[in-house]
Amino acid sequence: LSGSSKVKLQTVKLAVGAVYYADRTYKIKSVPSYLANTSFIKAANDDKINTQNTFLTFKVSRASTVYVAYDPRAKKLPTWLQGFTKVSEQLGIDDPKLAGMNLYKKDYAAGTISVGGNLSGSATGALCQYILIVKEN
């Protein structure tokens, strides 16, 4: 697990009550049942302005589905996220300005995965850093 976050990246279990940023105290309020007890990568909300094409890189030991919880206020998604499929559920959060984040998913084979910055490419409108969730298949 490596990246250009403003904080040391951590892998944490996704559960109600978990703090989801390293530099804020916001907590997760609801999790779709199929994502309960999966892992997520805790970065900094201050990373929300990152525009790099490669922001985070991590390895999965087997085929996995990567979910990204992304700000629903976004007017345009980052280029790297446009290859993901939006799902109907949201990740519930207690950010005072936002009750939930939209979920997008993409399947990957075992190996190294890289994702871009929150505002990479021509992304606009997202006011908080995404949350990256990994579910082994």
Backbone bond lengths (Angstrom), bond angles and torsions (degrees), N, CA, C in turn:
res aa  C-N    CA-C-N  psi(-1)  N-CA   C-N-CA  omega(-1)  CA-C   N-CA-C  phi
1 L - - - 1.460 - - 1.516 108.01 -
2 S 1.315 116.25 117.47 1.463 119.57 178.24 1.520 108.87 -145.35
3 G 1.300 114.99 160.41 1.455 118.34 179.48 1.501 111.44 176.59
4 S 1.312 115.51 -179.19 1.455 121.11 -177.00 1.518 111.57 -106.79
5 S 1.335 116.36 33.02 1.462 120.80 176.55 1.517 110.02 -65.61
6 K 1.317 115.98 156.87 1.467 122.14 176.83 1.530 111.41 -74.88
7 V 1.331 117.32 -7.25 1.468 122.35 -178.98 1.530 109.03 -130.85
8 K 1.325 116.22 168.94 1.462 120.74 173.70 1.525 107.38 -71.56
9 L 1.316 116.08 124.01 1.464 121.00 -178.74 1.522 110.26 -70.82
10 Q 1.335 115.42 142.10 1.460 121.32 179.17 1.523 109.04 -131.00
11 T 1.337 115.68 148.60 1.460 120.92 172.07 1.524 107.24 -102.89
12 V 1.335 116.25 126.18 1.461 122.48 -172.57 1.527 108.75 -131.58
13 K 1.336 117.63 152.49 1.470 121.40 175.78 1.529 110.04 -73.45
14 L 1.317 116.04 135.83 1.463 122.29 179.11 1.529 108.58 -82.05
15 A 1.316 115.62 115.67 1.467 120.49 -179.22 1.521 109.22 -156.29
16 V 1.326 116.19 155.46 1.463 121.09 175.37 1.527 107.85 -58.74
17 G 1.321 116.14 132.87 1.460 121.52 -179.83 1.518 113.75 95.87
18 A 1.327 118.30 -12.36 1.471 120.63 179.37 1.530 109.67 -70.30
19 V 1.329 116.13 138.39 1.469 121.87 173.20 1.526 106.05 -79.27
20 Y 1.342 117.21 127.96 1.462 118.53 -170.45 1.523 115.51 -104.15
21 Y 1.323 119.00 -3.42 1.463 121.59 171.95 1.521 108.93 -124.41
22 A 1.316 116.92 149.71 1.464 121.35 178.49 1.534 111.84 -77.69
23 D 1.324 117.10 -17.57 1.466 120.11 -175.67 1.531 113.55 -118.53
24 R 1.326 117.75 16.14 1.465 123.10 176.25 1.530 108.17 -141.02
25 T 1.322 116.57 168.61 1.470 119.80 178.51 1.527 112.19 -107.43
26 Y 1.335 117.86 10.66 1.457 121.36 179.78 1.527 110.08 -60.23
27 K 1.346 114.55 143.11 1.468 119.83 -178.07 1.521 111.26 -120.79
28 I 1.315 114.64 157.34 1.459 121.65 175.58 1.532 108.26 -78.34
29 K 1.335 116.69 131.23 1.470 121.60 -178.21 1.521 112.66 -101.89
30 S 1.340 117.70 -31.99 1.469 119.79 178.73 1.521 109.39 -151.39
31 V 1.331 114.46 146.28 1.463 122.43 -177.09 1.522 107.86 -132.36
32 P 1.344 118.80 129.63 1.470 118.83 173.84 1.538 108.86 -55.45
33 S 1.332 117.22 141.25 1.471 121.00 -173.11 1.525 112.90 -55.93
34 Y 1.334 118.19 -35.00 1.470 120.33 -177.75 1.532 112.34 -72.29
35 L 1.331 117.84 -8.53 1.470 120.65 177.59 1.533 112.63 -107.71
36 A 1.316 117.37 -1.10 1.470 120.31 -179.21 1.522 110.08 -59.53
37 N 1.329 116.26 134.10 1.463 124.51 178.20 1.520 115.31 63.51
38 T 1.326 117.08 19.10 1.462 119.54 169.10 1.526 106.37 -81.28
39 S 1.316 117.42 -175.67 1.467 120.75 -179.78 1.517 110.03 -109.05
40 F 1.331 115.55 149.16 1.452 118.98 171.04 1.524 108.76 -132.81
41 I 1.326 114.69 158.29 1.455 120.59 -179.50 1.520 107.72 -98.30
42 K 1.334 115.14 118.95 1.468 120.51 -179.12 1.527 108.98 -89.27
43 A 1.321 115.43 115.43 1.459 122.76 176.88 1.529 107.44 -113.74
44 A 1.312 117.12 -161.86 1.461 121.78 179.69 1.525 110.19 -105.21
45 N 1.333 117.35 141.39 1.460 118.68 173.71 1.527 110.20 -63.79
46 D 1.337 117.46 -27.60 1.467 120.24 177.11 1.530 112.44 -64.10
47 D 1.341 117.70 -11.60 1.470 121.12 175.29 1.527 111.91 -75.07
48 K 1.319 117.19 -3.76 1.473 121.27 -174.73 1.519 113.70 -58.93
49 I 1.325 118.72 -20.24 1.468 120.96 -178.80 1.526 112.46 -95.59
50 N 1.342 117.75 4.28 1.462 121.31 -177.30 1.527 110.68 -66.31
51 T 1.341 116.06 132.96 1.468 121.62 -177.98 1.527 112.32 -117.15
52 Q 1.322 118.16 10.70 1.464 120.78 -177.31 1.529 112.01 -69.49
53 N 1.339 115.60 147.07 1.465 120.25 176.81 1.520 110.61 -69.97
54 T 1.340 118.18 -31.05 1.459 122.09 174.82 1.513 107.88 -123.47
55 F 1.317 116.27 111.21 1.466 122.58 -177.86 1.526 111.33 -106.30
56 L 1.334 117.23 -44.16 1.470 123.02 -178.98 1.517 109.85 -130.28
57 T 1.333 115.61 140.64 1.460 121.48 174.62 1.520 107.70 -132.72
58 F 1.326 116.36 133.72 1.467 120.33 179.48 1.521 108.72 -149.66
59 K 1.346 115.39 163.24 1.463 121.06 -179.13 1.521 110.07 -112.84
60 V 1.335 115.18 143.16 1.459 120.69 171.37 1.524 107.33 -118.42
61 S 1.338 116.32 137.17 1.462 120.64 -175.53 1.525 112.75 -82.64
62 R 1.333 116.05 -14.56 1.466 119.52 176.17 1.525 108.70 -146.83
63 A 1.335 115.30 172.09 1.467 119.99 179.58 1.525 109.09 -52.62
64 S 1.322 116.31 135.42 1.466 121.69 -175.43 1.517 110.29 -142.60
65 T 1.327 114.18 157.93 1.459 120.43 170.86 1.517 106.74 -108.27
66 V 1.321 115.40 126.50 1.458 121.01 178.20 1.524 107.50 -99.51
67 Y 1.331 115.17 127.66 1.461 122.18 176.86 1.522 107.94 -110.41
68 V 1.313 115.90 140.91 1.457 121.27 175.82 1.518 107.80 -122.30
69 A 1.342 116.29 121.83 1.465 121.55 173.79 1.526 105.51 -90.59
70 Y 1.335 116.82 115.51 1.463 121.64 -171.39 1.527 110.53 -124.82
71 D 1.297 114.69 147.49 1.465 123.05 -177.28 1.540 111.46 -56.03
72 P 1.350 118.09 119.76 1.466 120.02 -179.96 1.527 113.44 -68.88
73 R 1.327 117.25 -11.58 1.472 120.36 177.93 1.524 112.23 -78.27
74 A 1.323 117.55 -6.35 1.474 121.33 -178.84 1.522 110.62 -59.19
75 K 1.305 115.43 135.42 1.461 120.75 175.58 1.523 110.27 -89.49
76 K 1.353 116.26 -32.90 1.465 121.55 177.35 1.516 108.37 -142.83
77 L 1.347 116.23 130.44 1.459 121.87 -179.06 1.533 110.29 -74.86
78 P 1.338 116.64 153.88 1.461 118.53 173.74 1.531 109.80 -62.53
79 T 1.311 116.89 151.55 1.461 121.89 -177.26 1.529 111.59 -53.29
80 W 1.326 117.92 -45.36 1.475 121.34 -176.86 1.533 111.82 -63.35
81 L 1.337 117.93 -29.30 1.465 121.41 -177.54 1.538 111.58 -83.01
82 Q 1.320 117.49 -16.72 1.466 120.43 -178.25 1.529 112.37 -66.16
83 G 1.341 118.15 -16.62 1.464 121.50 176.92 1.522 113.23 -86.12
84 F 1.331 117.01 0.01 1.462 122.31 178.88 1.529 108.98 -92.62
85 T 1.333 116.89 161.53 1.463 123.33 178.82 1.525 108.84 -105.78
86 K 1.325 116.73 129.39 1.462 120.20 177.32 1.525 109.30 -73.76
87 V 1.345 115.73 137.19 1.463 120.57 175.76 1.532 108.51 -106.27
88 S 1.329 116.81 166.26 1.467 119.27 -173.08 1.528 113.33 -77.77
89 E 1.337 118.13 -27.81 1.465 120.39 -177.61 1.526 111.61 -78.29
90 Q 1.340 114.28 163.66 1.463 121.46 173.87 1.521 108.86 -122.37
91 L 1.328 115.09 159.75 1.459 121.58 169.86 1.523 105.95 -93.35
92 G 1.332 117.56 119.68 1.462 121.62 -178.25 1.527 110.70 -80.98
93 I 1.321 116.32 133.74 1.465 121.47 -177.97 1.528 110.28 -134.68
94 D 1.338 116.56 164.49 1.467 118.95 179.80 1.532 113.09 -109.02
95 D 1.321 116.75 28.88 1.468 121.21 172.03 1.532 106.14 -61.41
96 P 1.347 118.74 129.72 1.473 119.34 -177.39 1.528 114.27 -60.19
97 K 1.336 118.10 -19.18 1.461 120.46 -178.52 1.519 112.95 -103.24
98 L 1.338 117.60 -0.87 1.460 120.28 -171.09 1.526 109.95 -154.36
99 A 1.334 117.79 127.17 1.471 120.97 -178.40 1.523 112.73 -89.04
100 G 1.326 116.44 -23.24 1.460 118.85 -177.59 1.512 111.88 -160.78
101 M 1.325 114.61 163.31 1.462 121.15 177.97 1.518 109.22 -120.99
102 N 1.335 116.00 141.85 1.456 121.57 178.29 1.523 109.77 -68.85
103 L 1.323 116.19 144.87 1.463 121.39 179.04 1.524 111.03 -108.13
104 Y 1.329 114.81 136.33 1.463 123.49 176.49 1.516 106.99 -126.94
105 K 1.342 117.66 147.79 1.465 119.34 -178.09 1.522 111.62 -136.08
106 K 1.339 113.81 155.21 1.466 120.89 176.52 1.520 107.62 -154.00
107 D 1.344 116.34 137.82 1.462 121.91 178.47 1.518 110.32 -88.08
108 Y 1.332 115.23 141.43 1.464 122.15 178.41 1.518 109.44 -132.70
109 A 1.322 116.44 148.74 1.464 121.88 170.85 1.523 108.02 -78.54
110 A 1.326 116.95 167.71 1.464 120.63 175.72 1.530 108.85 -57.89
111 G 1.331 115.91 144.25 1.462 119.61 179.17 1.510 111.84 139.23
112 T 1.319 115.46 -159.36 1.459 122.08 -176.47 1.527 110.34 -93.13
113 I 1.324 115.89 134.57 1.468 122.86 179.91 1.523 108.08 -121.75
114 S 1.321 116.68 135.18 1.465 121.44 175.16 1.519 109.07 -124.44
115 V 1.321 115.70 140.94 1.462 121.19 176.12 1.521 108.58 -130.04
116 G 1.317 115.11 155.91 1.455 120.66 -176.03 1.516 113.19 -89.41
117 G 1.312 114.42 -179.98 1.456 122.42 179.10 1.516 112.44 -70.29
118 N 1.325 115.19 162.04 1.464 122.88 -177.61 1.528 111.83 -56.97
119 L 1.324 116.91 -37.42 1.467 120.75 -178.29 1.530 111.58 -118.42
120 S 1.346 116.91 33.76 1.465 119.15 179.23 1.524 110.26 -74.93
121 G 1.314 114.97 163.75 1.460 120.32 -177.83 1.518 108.63 65.00
122 S 1.322 116.73 -132.66 1.471 120.11 -178.12 1.523 111.53 -108.09
123 A 1.350 116.77 26.29 1.468 120.95 -178.00 1.527 110.91 -62.45
124 T 1.332 115.85 141.24 1.464 121.00 176.57 1.520 110.16 -145.07
125 G 1.322 115.78 153.98 1.460 121.51 170.25 1.509 116.37 93.90
126 A 1.336 119.54 -19.37 1.467 120.89 -179.05 1.530 108.88 -76.08
127 L 1.336 116.07 124.07 1.462 121.24 -175.46 1.527 112.48 -106.66
128 C 1.336 117.31 3.24 1.462 120.27 175.34 1.527 109.23 -143.14
129 Q 1.315 115.99 154.98 1.457 122.58 -179.14 1.530 110.67 -68.42
130 Y 1.324 116.07 142.46 1.469 119.87 177.29 1.530 110.87 -70.77
131 I 1.334 114.72 164.76 1.461 122.41 175.78 1.527 106.49 -116.69
132 L 1.316 116.15 128.39 1.455 122.37 -177.40 1.528 109.92 -102.05
133 I 1.339 117.20 121.01 1.469 123.50 -175.44 1.528 107.74 -117.67
134 V 1.334 116.59 134.68 1.460 120.72 -178.75 1.534 109.15 -119.56
135 K 1.337 115.25 124.49 1.470 120.92 178.06 1.516 108.48 -119.17
136 E 1.327 115.74 114.83 1.461 119.13 177.51 1.516 109.32 -71.29
137 N 1.333 116.47 138.57 1.467 120.77 -177.65 1.520 110.79 -90.86
